[in-house]
């Protein structure tokens, strides 16, 4: 991996973290000067090895209850797309 430091036309500096294959892994925001951008890169280089993994691969549990399909215990046909008029 490597950090690519770049200057913007606005006079700010930013960085991009590239993988070994050249793919972008992360992009940092713009910093007011080169020293600030390099300080963030240095912090990331120190801390990245101690990064934790938060797993969010399990499907989320459904929340709430589905809307009622009944009115006074009887099916509400209008809510399910039927007119309630019997066929002729």
Backbone as a chain_set.jsonl record, in Angstrom:
{"seq": "XXXXXXXXXXXXXXXXXXXXXXXXXXXXXXXXXXXXXXXXXXXXXXXXXXXXXXXXXXXXXXXXXXXXXXXXXXXXXXXXXXXXXXXX", "coords": {"N": [[0.848, -1.175, 0.0], [0.306, 2.318, -0.509], [0.542, 5.828, 0.211], [-0.672, 8.547, -1.571], [0.168, 11.756, -1.962], [-1.237, 14.863, -2.747], [-1.437, 18.119, -4.239], [-4.002, 20.532, -4.418], [-5.69, 22.752, -6.739], [-6.685, 24.782, -5.228], [-4.869, 25.304, -3.293], [-4.818, 23.633, -1.182], [-4.083, 20.467, 0.439], [-4.274, 16.957, -0.076], [-4.793, 13.395, 0.377], [-4.524, 10.083, -0.99], [-5.107, 6.71, -0.396], [-3.607, 3.964, -1.725], [-3.946, 0.618, -2.869], [-1.831, -2.334, -3.213], [-2.292, -3.135, -5.785], [-2.88, -0.813, -7.08], [-5.435, 0.121, -6.826], [-7.848, 2.409, -5.48], [-8.132, 2.746, -2.064], [-8.826, 4.428, 0.029], [-9.752, 7.859, 0.424], [-8.577, 10.892, 1.561], [-9.746, 13.92, 3.174], [-9.432, 17.407, 2.186], [-6.664, 19.317, 3.319], [-5.415, 22.257, 4.998], [-2.666, 22.774, 4.677], [0.476, 21.28, 3.636], [1.859, 20.072, 5.748], [-0.163, 19.464, 7.595], [-1.639, 17.53, 6.197], [0.333, 15.539, 5.929], [0.699, 14.93, 8.617], [-1.703, 13.67, 9.279], [-1.518, 11.431, 7.603], [0.727, 10.216, 8.783], [-0.346, 9.609, 11.326], [-2.311, 7.77, 10.551], [-0.704, 5.742, 9.507], [0.554, 4.856, 11.827], [-1.619, 3.985, 13.391], [-3.178, 2.221, 11.872], [-2.534, -0.475, 11.994], [-3.596, -1.287, 14.396], [-6.246, -1.28, 14.034], [-9.697, -2.066, 14.499], [-12.051, -4.638, 13.618], [-15.296, -4.363, 12.601], [-17.992, -6.291, 12.278], [-20.584, -6.485, 9.989], [-22.166, -8.317, 8.644], [-24.338, -9.936, 9.04], [-27.804, -10.355, 8.284], [-30.08, -7.688, 8.825], [-32.424, -7.508, 11.494], [-35.952, -7.489, 11.015], [-37.753, -4.523, 11.645], [-40.368, -3.221, 13.676], [-43.926, -3.715, 13.078], [-45.764, -5.199, 10.388], [-48.093, -3.302, 8.359], [-51.548, -3.339, 9.224], [-53.825, -5.575, 7.721], [-56.437, -5.771, 8.079], [-59.752, -4.622, 8.969], [-61.627, -4.046, 11.694], [-61.407, -6.815, 12.185], [-62.041, -7.968, 9.751], [-60.935, -8.642, 6.391], [-59.276, -5.922, 4.84], [-59.94, -5.075, 1.876], [-59.447, -2.955, 0.141], [-56.975, -2.033, 0.899], [-55.325, -4.02, 0.005], [-55.423, -3.887, -2.681], [-57.793, -4.59, -3.971], [-61.149, -4.076, -5.041], [-63.302, -4.888, -3.571], [-65.709, -5.37, -4.641], [-67.881, -7.871, -5.675], [-67.253, -10.273, -8.307], [-69.036, -10.18, -11.453]], "CA": [[0.0, 0.0, 0.0], [1.051, 3.572, -0.434], [-0.214, 7.069, 0.271], [-0.36, 9.484, -2.64], [-0.104, 13.119, -1.496], [-1.429, 15.737, -3.909], [-1.849, 19.506, -4.001], [-5.15, 20.948, -5.223], [-5.589, 24.11, -7.294], [-7.116, 25.73, -4.192], [-3.78, 25.498, -2.344], [-4.933, 22.656, -0.108], [-3.421, 19.191, 0.194], [-5.04, 15.778, 0.282], [-4.088, 12.144, 0.11], [-5.274, 8.899, -1.398], [-4.439, 5.467, -0.021], [-3.693, 3.019, -2.837], [-3.548, -0.754, -2.601], [-0.686, -2.819, -3.983], [-2.706, -3.263, -7.186], [-3.164, 0.517, -7.605], [-6.831, 0.488, -6.59], [-8.058, 3.364, -4.4], [-8.699, 2.174, -0.849], [-9.432, 5.527, 0.793], [-9.388, 9.214, 0.027], [-8.692, 11.825, 2.68], [-10.287, 15.245, 2.841], [-8.399, 18.406, 1.896], [-6.089, 19.963, 4.497], [-4.967, 23.604, 4.626], [-1.26, 22.798, 4.274], [1.113, 19.974, 3.432], [2.216, 19.509, 7.051], [-1.375, 18.891, 8.189], [-1.939, 16.295, 5.464], [1.346, 14.552, 6.292], [0.457, 14.525, 10.007], [-2.804, 12.699, 9.246], [-0.957, 10.218, 7.01], [1.577, 9.595, 9.805], [-1.251, 9.027, 12.32], [-2.927, 6.583, 9.965], [0.324, 4.701, 9.401], [0.778, 4.323, 13.181], [-2.827, 3.4, 13.973], [-3.899, 1.281, 11.011], [-2.267, -1.836, 12.443], [-4.406, -1.613, 15.564], [-7.654, -1.071, 13.687], [-10.614, -3.147, 14.82], [-12.987, -5.036, 12.569], [-16.693, -4.411, 13.017], [-18.67, -7.121, 11.293], [-21.985, -6.166, 9.723], [-22.539, -9.208, 7.563], [-25.602, -10.605, 9.341], [-28.946, -9.55, 7.847], [-30.735, -6.924, 9.891], [-33.726, -8.0, 11.918], [-37.021, -6.559, 10.642], [-38.209, -3.679, 12.741], [-41.778, -2.84, 13.617], [-44.875, -4.708, 12.591], [-46.316, -4.795, 9.098], [-49.387, -2.636, 8.497], [-52.694, -4.238, 9.339], [-54.592, -5.84, 6.508], [-57.833, -5.983, 8.473], [-60.512, -3.55, 9.614], [-62.611, -4.701, 12.57], [-61.287, -8.253, 12.05], [-62.335, -8.396, 8.377], [-59.905, -8.17, 5.459], [-59.47, -4.618, 4.203], [-59.62, -5.364, 0.488], [-58.937, -1.753, -0.521], [-55.549, -1.92, 1.202], [-54.545, -5.016, -0.723], [-55.539, -3.672, -4.114], [-59.021, -5.114, -4.543], [-62.235, -3.126, -4.824], [-64.315, -5.421, -2.663], [-66.938, -5.612, -5.403], [-67.809, -9.233, -6.179], [-67.294, -10.367, -9.771], [-70.373, -10.34, -12.029]], "C": [[0.89, 1.233, 0.0], [0.071, 4.735, -0.374], [0.264, 7.966, -0.86], [-0.789, 10.864, -2.151], [-0.198, 14.032, -2.706], [-1.871, 17.125, -3.465], [-3.01, 19.831, -4.938], [-4.927, 22.366, -5.734], [-5.945, 25.175, -6.261], [-6.021, 26.001, -3.166], [-3.859, 24.551, -1.159], [-4.248, 21.362, -0.527], [-4.319, 18.053, 0.653], [-4.235, 14.537, -0.012], [-5.079, 11.075, -0.325], [-4.462, 7.689, -0.984], [-4.691, 4.462, -1.139], [-3.252, 1.641, -2.381], [-2.373, -1.145, -3.464], [-1.009, -2.94, -5.473], [-3.066, -1.92, -7.816], [-4.598, 0.983, -7.414], [-6.925, 1.441, -5.396], [-8.742, 2.653, -3.231], [-9.433, 3.251, -0.06], [-8.929, 6.848, 0.239], [-9.611, 10.133, 1.221], [-9.289, 13.147, 2.221], [-9.128, 16.204, 2.563], [-7.963, 19.096, 3.193], [-5.466, 21.285, 4.068], [-3.505, 23.694, 4.202], [-0.694, 21.381, 4.227], [1.426, 19.298, 4.766], [1.006, 18.845, 7.717], [-1.736, 17.571, 7.511], [-0.95, 15.192, 5.839], [1.166, 14.06, 7.733], [-0.66, 13.486, 10.073], [-2.311, 11.379, 8.66], [-0.102, 9.487, 8.045], [0.727, 8.941, 10.884], [-1.876, 7.739, 11.798], [-1.919, 5.438, 9.881], [0.596, 4.064, 10.763], [-0.42, 3.501, 13.656], [-3.472, 2.294, 13.143], [-3.681, -0.173, 11.435], [-3.104, -2.248, 13.635], [-5.896, -1.409, 15.294], [-8.476, -2.305, 14.03], [-11.472, -3.46, 13.608], [-14.377, -5.094, 13.18], [-17.462, -5.135, 11.933], [-20.141, -6.734, 11.203], [-22.503, -7.04, 8.585], [-23.846, -9.946, 7.805], [-26.754, -9.733, 8.865], [-29.612, -8.877, 9.053], [-32.082, -7.549, 10.219], [-34.791, -6.998, 11.481], [-37.485, -5.775, 11.862], [-39.674, -3.339, 12.565], [-42.651, -3.987, 13.13], [-45.427, -4.252, 11.257], [-47.68, -4.141, 9.291], [-50.513, -3.662, 8.507], [-53.415, -4.362, 8.011], [-56.065, -6.095, 6.847], [-58.427, -4.716, 9.06], [-61.611, -4.251, 10.395], [-62.599, -6.213, 12.365], [-61.565, -8.794, 10.663], [-61.221, -7.897, 7.453], [-60.261, -6.822, 4.856], [-59.02, -4.76, 2.755], [-59.066, -4.15, -0.244], [-57.436, -1.618, -0.292], [-54.711, -2.937, 0.447], [-54.817, -4.967, -2.216], [-56.776, -4.253, -4.743], [-60.159, -4.167, -4.178], [-63.242, -3.606, -3.806], [-65.64, -5.675, -3.361], [-66.863, -7.037, -5.945], [-67.886, -9.274, -7.704], [-68.726, -10.644, -10.264], [-70.444, -11.594, -12.837]], "O": [[2.041, 1.207, 0.436], [-1.064, 4.643, -0.841], [1.466, 8.121, -1.075], [-1.977, 11.111, -1.948], [0.657, 13.986, -3.591], [-2.573, 17.29, -2.467], [-2.999, 19.451, -6.109], [-4.075, 23.092, -5.221], [-5.554, 26.334, -6.399], [-6.203, 26.824, -2.269], [-3.057, 24.65, -0.23], [-3.881, 21.183, -1.688], [-5.035, 18.174, 1.647], [-3.141, 14.603, -0.572], [-6.28, 11.152, -0.069], [-3.251, 7.65, -1.201], [-5.837, 4.146, -1.46], [-2.305, 1.504, -1.606], [-1.959, -0.39, -4.343], [-0.118, -2.86, -6.319], [-3.51, -1.88, -8.964], [-4.948, 2.101, -7.791], [-6.183, 1.304, -4.423], [-9.797, 2.04, -3.393], [-10.526, 3.017, 0.457], [-7.841, 6.941, -0.329], [-10.689, 10.151, 1.815], [-9.328, 13.446, 1.028], [-7.965, 15.826, 2.7], [-8.789, 19.416, 4.049], [-5.038, 21.432, 2.924], [-3.137, 24.594, 3.447], [-1.304, 20.426, 4.71], [1.273, 18.084, 4.896], [1.137, 17.787, 8.331], [-2.097, 16.604, 8.182], [-1.345, 14.044, 6.043], [1.45, 12.9, 8.032], [-0.57, 12.527, 10.839], [-2.655, 10.313, 9.172], [-0.198, 8.267, 8.171], [1.038, 7.833, 11.32], [-1.96, 6.743, 12.515], [-2.261, 4.289, 10.158], [0.842, 2.86, 10.844], [-0.248, 2.44, 14.256], [-4.247, 1.503, 13.681], [-4.565, -1.01, 11.248], [-3.305, -3.44, 13.864], [-6.704, -1.371, 16.222], [-8.019, -3.438, 13.876], [-11.6, -2.648, 12.691], [-14.601, -5.797, 14.165], [-17.57, -4.653, 10.805], [-20.846, -6.666, 12.21], [-23.188, -6.562, 7.68], [-24.408, -10.523, 6.874], [-26.708, -8.512, 9.015], [-29.685, -9.442, 10.145], [-32.785, -8.049, 9.341], [-34.571, -5.79, 11.563], [-37.59, -6.312, 12.964], [-40.16, -3.187, 11.445], [-42.169, -5.075, 12.817], [-45.549, -3.052, 11.012], [-48.352, -4.402, 10.289], [-50.425, -4.713, 7.873], [-53.589, -3.388, 7.28], [-56.834, -6.57, 6.013], [-57.716, -3.854, 9.577], [-62.43, -4.967, 9.819], [-63.658, -6.84, 12.368], [-61.344, -9.98, 10.418], [-60.631, -6.846, 7.705], [-61.39, -6.599, 4.419], [-57.841, -4.583, 2.449], [-58.276, -4.313, -1.174], [-56.707, -1.15, -1.167], [-53.51, -2.736, 0.267], [-54.478, -5.903, -2.94], [-56.816, -4.401, -5.965], [-60.13, -3.531, -3.124], [-63.968, -2.795, -3.231], [-66.592, -6.146, -2.737], [-65.887, -7.388, -6.608], [-68.51, -8.411, -8.321], [-69.52, -11.27, -9.562], [-71.492, -11.904, -13.403]]}, "num_chains": 1, "name": "protein.A"}
